[in-house]
Amino acid sequence: MRATIHSSIRSAAMCWGRIVSPLARLGTVVLAIGLLGLGVGALVLPEWSAQTYGVPVEQGAWVQATGLRDLVLGLVLLALLPSPTALRRILPLVILLPLGDVAIVLLDGQPLAATAPHAVGTLAIAILAGLVWRR
């Protein structure tokens, strides 16, 4: 009886692993594409990107620098996609970026609602990091 239960649990875990790996890959690709889009948007339309970010900015260079960061990070994630080990190491660190964005928006005196996109991004990346850590 005990062996049957262990066998069932092992089978369920293997099935879950086959589902999680494609979800983790898809999530990483979606995150990378989103970051690429944010990066290109900030470089091409810095005023619009500043409004979307939640901070009124008169100097477009700051927004463009942030966009370049997002663009490069999206490329890095795509480059690391074939390496689950590398993704396991970088995604928990990537969570720090939207958390920092939340802090920046709040410290700028913007309303709490302006942090919503960054808070949602933090949660999504945390879920993705958890999926990547599951084998």
N, C-alpha and C positions, 0 to 999 in steps of 0.2 A: 504493500500500500504506500509506504513512504517513498519507495523508488518511483512509483507511478506519479506521485505528486511532484517530486523533483524533476522527473522527465517532462511533465506538463509545464512546469515553470520554466525550464530550460528552453522548451519549444516556443513558448510565448515570448521569452526574452529574445530569441533568435529572430522571430517574426518582427518584433518591435524594432530590432536593430536594422532590419532591411527597410523598414519604413522611415526610421529616423535619419539614416544616412542620406537618402535622397532629399528629405525635408531640410536637413542641414545644408546640403549643397545648394538647393533651390533658394533657401533663405540667404545664404552667403552671396549668391548671384544677384538676388533682388536688392540686398543691401549695397553691394558694389555698384549696381546700376543706379540706384538712388543717389549714392554719393557722387558718382560721375555726373548725374543730372544737376545736383546741387552745385557742384564745382563749375560746370560749364555755365549754368545760370548766373552764378556770382561773377564770373569773368565777363560775361556778355551783358548782363543786366544788373549791375551792382545796386542800383536804387531799389529795384523791385525785390532783390534778394535781401536787402537790409530790412525792408518792411516785413518780408516773410520770416526773417530771423527773429523779429520782435524788438529790434533796437533801431531807433531813428539814427541814421548815420549820414553826415554831410560829406564825409571823406570816403569816396568809393574805393580807395586803395585798401582800406582795412577789410572791407567786405571781399574784395578780390583776393586778398591774402588768405582769408578763411576759405574761399572757394577753391583756391589752389590746394590747400590742405585736404579738403574733401575729395578733390579730383585725384590727387596722389594716393590717398587712402583707398579709394575705390579701385585703382589700378593694382595696389599692393594686395588687396583681398582677392582679386581675380588671379594674380600671379601665384598666390598661396593656395588657391582652390584645390590643386592636386595633392596637397599635403595636409591631411587631417591633423597631424601633430603640430604643424605651424599654426593652423587655424585655432587649435585648442589653446595655444599660447597667446595669440594676438587678440582674439575676440574679447576676452575679459579686460584687456587693456583698452580696447576701443570703447568700452562702456564709459570710460573716463571722459571722452570727448563730449557726448551729449550732457553728462552731468556737469561738466565745466560750462557748457552753454547755458544750462539752467541757472547756474550761479551768476554768470555774466549778465544775463537778462534781469535777474532779480536785483543784483547790485547796481544796475543802471536805473533802478527805480521803476521799472515797467510792471504792469499788473501781473498777478499770478497767472492769469489766463495766457499771457504771452509766452509762458514756459511750456505750455501744453505740447507743442510739436517736439520739443527737446525731451520732455518727460516720456512721451510715447516712444520716441527713438531709443531712449535708455531702456525701457521695458522690452522693446522688440529685440534689441541687441543682447540683453540678458537672457531672453528665451533662446535666441539663436546660439549663444555661448553654451547654454545648457544642453541643447541638442547636439552640438559638436562634441561635447564631452561624453555623451552616451555612445557606447559602442554596440 
